[in-house]
Amino acid sequence: MKFGKTKETLNQLVADLSQFAAVIHQTHWYMRGPGFLTLHPMMDDYMDEINDQLDVIAERLVALDGSPYSTLQEFADHTGIKDEIGTWDRPMPERLEILVSGYRYLADLYQKGIEISGEEGDDSTQDIFIAHKTAIEKNIWMIQAHLDRAPNNDPAE
């Protein structure tokens, strides 16, 4: 299997992107308070972006003769992103911190994919991983700026 580890990483991303879309959706549904009018539609944009990444990742896996996870049970069994019941008692900054945490997890997974696909010589998948990681880092920056914090995307810092 020429791209075995790359395909494993792609499928991990299928599970994690599927789970993270639900986390973003929960934030979208359970938000209240200051910033609602701007943050609520922003969650739609974030969900669209994650779902677009999911589609590209799953289709790339299929193009490499892989089989993407495709059931809720498979997503739940394989994701590394925590699942929680929605509640109304979380303030928006805390919800946004949860999103930053999920985005950081994905950025790390994309970095792993960049390295693995590079080792396996899969330049096309590596390009996808690089582009998606860049988009994720931008979202981290934007949310962190909203929280009056630096992005902290540079691992050397």
C-alpha positions as CSV (number, residue, x, y, z in Angstrom):
1,M,0.0,0.0,0.0
2,K,1.9,3.0,-1.3
3,F,0.1,5.7,0.6
4,G,-1.0,3.7,3.6
5,K,-0.3,6.2,6.4
6,T,-1.6,9.0,4.2
7,K,-4.9,7.2,3.8
8,E,-5.0,6.5,7.5
9,T,-4.6,10.2,8.2
10,L,-7.2,11.1,5.6
11,N,-9.7,8.8,7.3
12,Q,-8.8,10.2,10.7
13,L,-9.7,13.6,9.3
14,V,-13.0,12.3,8.0
15,A,-14.0,11.3,11.5
16,D,-12.6,14.4,13.1
17,L,-14.0,16.9,10.6
18,S,-17.4,15.2,10.9
19,Q,-17.3,15.5,14.7
20,F,-16.0,19.1,14.6
21,A,-18.9,20.1,12.3
22,A,-21.2,19.0,15.1
23,V,-19.2,20.9,17.7
24,I,-19.5,24.1,15.6
25,H,-23.2,23.4,15.0
26,Q,-23.7,23.1,18.8
27,T,-22.0,26.5,19.3
28,H,-24.3,27.9,16.6
29,W,-27.4,26.6,18.3
30,Y,-26.5,27.3,21.9
31,M,-25.2,30.8,21.7
32,R,-26.6,33.8,23.5
33,G,-25.3,37.2,24.6
34,P,-23.0,39.9,23.3
35,G,-21.7,39.3,19.8
36,F,-24.6,37.0,18.9
37,L,-25.5,38.9,15.7
38,T,-22.0,38.6,14.3
39,L,-21.0,35.2,15.8
40,H,-24.2,33.3,14.8
41,P,-23.7,33.8,11.0
42,M,-19.9,33.2,11.4
43,M,-20.7,29.7,12.7
44,D,-22.5,29.1,9.4
45,D,-19.3,30.0,7.6
46,Y,-17.2,27.8,9.8
47,M,-19.5,24.8,9.3
48,D,-19.5,25.4,5.5
49,E,-15.7,25.5,5.5
50,I,-15.3,22.4,7.6
51,N,-17.9,20.5,5.5
52,D,-16.0,21.6,2.3
53,Q,-12.8,20.3,3.8
54,L,-14.5,17.1,4.7
55,D,-15.7,16.6,1.2
56,V,-12.2,17.2,-0.3
57,I,-10.6,14.9,2.2
58,A,-13.0,12.1,1.7
59,E,-12.9,12.4,-2.1
60,R,-9.1,12.3,-2.0
61,L,-9.2,9.2,0.1
62,V,-11.5,7.6,-2.4
63,A,-9.2,8.7,-5.3
64,L,-6.4,6.8,-3.5
65,D,-8.6,3.6,-3.4
66,G,-9.5,4.2,0.3
67,S,-12.8,3.8,2.0
68,P,-13.9,6.8,4.1
69,Y,-15.8,6.4,7.3
70,S,-19.4,7.1,6.5
71,T,-21.5,6.4,9.5
72,L,-22.1,8.3,12.7
73,Q,-20.9,5.3,14.7
74,E,-17.6,5.2,12.7
75,F,-17.1,9.0,13.3
76,A,-17.8,8.6,17.0
77,D,-15.5,5.5,17.3
78,H,-12.6,7.2,15.6
79,T,-12.6,10.9,16.4
80,G,-10.2,12.5,18.7
81,I,-12.5,15.5,19.3
82,K,-14.5,15.5,22.5
83,D,-18.3,15.1,22.4
84,E,-20.5,17.0,24.9
85,I,-24.2,17.5,25.4
86,G,-25.3,21.0,24.6
87,T,-26.2,23.3,27.4
88,W,-27.2,27.0,27.8
89,D,-24.8,27.7,30.7
90,R,-21.6,28.3,28.8
91,P,-20.6,31.9,28.0
92,M,-19.6,32.7,24.5
93,P,-15.9,33.1,25.3
94,E,-15.8,29.6,26.6
95,R,-17.6,28.3,23.5
96,L,-15.1,30.1,21.3
97,E,-12.2,28.6,23.3
98,I,-13.7,25.1,22.6
99,L,-13.6,26.0,18.9
100,V,-10.0,27.1,19.1
101,S,-9.1,23.9,20.9
102,G,-10.8,21.9,18.1
103,Y,-9.1,23.9,15.4
104,R,-5.7,23.4,17.1
105,Y,-6.3,19.7,17.1
106,L,-7.1,19.8,13.4
107,A,-4.1,22.0,12.6
108,D,-1.9,19.4,14.4
109,L,-3.5,16.6,12.5
110,Y,-3.0,18.4,9.2
111,Q,0.7,19.0,10.1
112,K,1.0,15.3,10.7
113,G,-0.6,14.6,7.4
114,I,1.8,17.1,5.7
115,E,4.7,15.2,7.1
116,I,3.4,11.7,6.3
117,S,2.2,12.5,2.8
118,G,5.6,14.1,2.2
119,E,7.4,11.0,3.4
120,E,5.2,8.8,1.1
121,G,5.6,11.1,-1.9
122,D,2.0,12.1,-2.2
123,D,2.4,15.7,-3.3
124,S,-1.3,16.2,-4.2
125,T,-2.5,15.2,-0.8
126,Q,0.2,17.2,0.8
127,D,-1.0,20.3,-1.0
128,I,-4.5,19.7,0.3
129,F,-3.2,19.3,3.8
130,I,-1.2,22.5,3.6
131,A,-4.1,24.5,2.2
132,H,-6.5,23.2,4.9
133,K,-4.0,23.8,7.7
134,T,-3.6,27.4,6.5
135,A,-7.3,28.0,6.6
136,I,-7.6,26.5,10.0
137,E,-4.8,28.7,11.3
138,K,-6.6,31.8,10.0
139,N,-9.7,30.8,11.9
140,I,-7.6,30.3,15.1
141,W,-6.2,33.8,14.6
142,M,-9.6,35.3,14.0
143,I,-11.2,33.7,17.1
144,Q,-8.2,34.5,19.2
145,A,-8.3,38.1,18.1
146,H,-12.0,38.2,19.1
147,L,-11.0,36.9,22.5
148,D,-8.3,39.7,22.6
149,R,-5.4,37.1,22.4
150,A,-2.5,36.5,20.0
151,P,-3.1,33.6,17.6
152,N,-0.3,31.5,19.1
153,N,0.1,29.5,15.8
154,D,3.9,29.6,15.8
155,P,5.1,26.4,17.5
156,A,8.5,28.0,18.2
157,E,6.9,30.5,20.6
